Amino acid sequence: MSTDDTTESKCGASKTETSESNCGGSADASTEEKVGATVDDFDADPGSLVAVGLGPGHADGMTRRARAALHEAEHIVGYTTYIDLLPDEITDAADELYDTPMCGEVSRTEEAVDRALAGNHVAIVGSGDPNVYALGGLALEIVESKGATASALDFEVVPGVPAAQSCAARVGAPLVNDTVSISLSDHLTPMPTIESRLHAAAKEGFTITIYNPWSRKRRDNFEKCCEILLEHRDPETPVGIVHGAGREDERVEIVELGDLEALGETDLVDMTTTILVGNEDTYVWDDRMVTPRGYESKYDY
Ligand SMILES: C[S@@+](CC[C@H](N)C(=O)[O-])C[C@H]1O[C@@H](n2cnc3c(N)ncnc32)[C@H](O)[C@@H]1O
């Protein structure tokens, strides 16, 4: 087993940020990451590539399929924090680990694809689910850009429990009705687009899950988000804040929307926090958020 890359992050981390999306640049910043080798540069028969969602971060939160896929993988590739979250029985069994710090999503994903094209069985890992603000799509785009095919690599996505669901579980049942997820990271999506999505979601009465809520370089995004939510929702609207779900530093609080903005400057809200904003029917009962699904209007109970 070897760890090929242990260099420190150069991305200007703040508080306890650990998100790979916290790369400082805004959506219009150019990237220097370029895809290199193509399928013709590899002589070996292709191996396989699987994108594995680890769930919230503790070993019990991983699905059995995810665990099996990682055991089957010869090489495991991921952001350093996620590789560190893997149980020892999995990392000890792998032939190689390749981890990189925050940023570098494109080069890390390309490394995984290249290793698979070179004939290895490769897993690329991430927190939660590979289809939620994660690298599942990027992996396919890179395979395509190299002139390879997903079928030649037996490409597979192994789902994991997304942060929205693991965090919702910690505060009760806030998301049982129509829900929208919005990331406040403007690394890849311009802030005006994020703002208009927030307006639409808040106006239309969705419960809203906020991913990537706060970083020092993006504190304005968090403030703007709180402002927009308050334009459409009562300040008393219940909001669940879950930091580090399933991890050693987990913290859970239920607050009112009017108090949310001030919490952006505390350790509770950073890039390992997910925020769950109730809709107009959400209430707090016995320290749990409850969003009625509508049964109460049709049934007596
Ligand atoms: C790049 S996104 C990855 C999302 C992930 N693929 C998923 O399905 O949850 C990173 C964001 O997910 C949320 N997140 C990831 N793990 C979390 C955890 N254990 N507790 C709370 N939020 C978490 C945070 O909002 C963080 O900024």
The ligand as a MOL file (V3000), in Angstrom:
LIG
                    3D

  0  0  0     0  0            999 V3000
M  V30 BEGIN CTAB
M  V30 COUNTS 27 29 0 0 0
M  V30 BEGIN ATOM
M  V30 1 C -18.8480 18.9320 -2.2590 0
M  V30 2 S -20.3250 18.7170 -1.2980 0 CHG=1
M  V30 3 C -20.4020 16.9620 -1.2720 0
M  V30 4 C -21.7880 16.4610 -1.0030 0
M  V30 5 C -21.8570 14.9450 -0.9190 0
M  V30 6 N -21.5580 14.3190 -2.2010 0
M  V30 7 C -23.2090 14.4420 -0.4200 0
M  V30 8 O -23.8600 13.6360 -1.1030 0
M  V30 9 O -23.5960 14.8350 0.6860 0 CHG=-1
M  V30 10 C -19.7170 19.1030 0.3080 0
M  V30 11 C -20.8230 19.6270 1.2200 0
M  V30 12 O -21.6050 18.5300 1.6780 0
M  V30 13 C -22.0500 18.7840 3.0000 0
M  V30 14 N -21.5210 17.7050 3.8760 0
M  V30 15 C -20.7150 16.6970 3.4990 0
M  V30 16 N -20.4920 15.8740 4.5470 0
M  V30 17 C -21.1790 16.3820 5.5910 0
M  V30 18 C -21.3550 15.9830 6.9540 0
M  V30 19 N -20.7720 14.8810 7.4140 0
M  V30 20 N -22.1270 16.7500 7.7590 0
M  V30 21 C -22.7280 17.8600 7.2830 0
M  V30 22 N -22.6100 18.2750 6.0080 0
M  V30 23 C -21.8450 17.5580 5.1820 0
M  V30 24 C -21.5120 20.1630 3.3990 0
M  V30 25 O -22.5100 21.1260 3.0900 0
M  V30 26 C -20.3260 20.3030 2.4730 0
M  V30 27 O -20.0010 21.6700 2.2750 0
M  V30 END ATOM
M  V30 BEGIN BOND
M  V30 1 1 1 2
M  V30 2 1 2 3
M  V30 3 1 2 10
M  V30 4 1 3 4
M  V30 5 1 4 5
M  V30 6 1 5 6
M  V30 7 1 5 7
M  V30 8 2 7 8
M  V30 9 1 7 9
M  V30 10 1 10 11
M  V30 11 1 11 12
M  V30 12 1 11 26
M  V30 13 1 12 13
M  V30 14 1 13 14
M  V30 15 1 13 24
M  V30 16 1 14 15
M  V30 17 1 14 23
M  V30 18 2 15 16
M  V30 19 1 16 17
M  V30 20 1 17 18
M  V30 21 2 17 23
M  V30 22 1 18 19
M  V30 23 2 18 20
M  V30 24 1 20 21
M  V30 25 2 21 22
M  V30 26 1 22 23
M  V30 27 1 24 25
M  V30 28 1 24 26
M  V30 29 1 26 27
M  V30 END BOND
M  V30 END CTAB
M  END
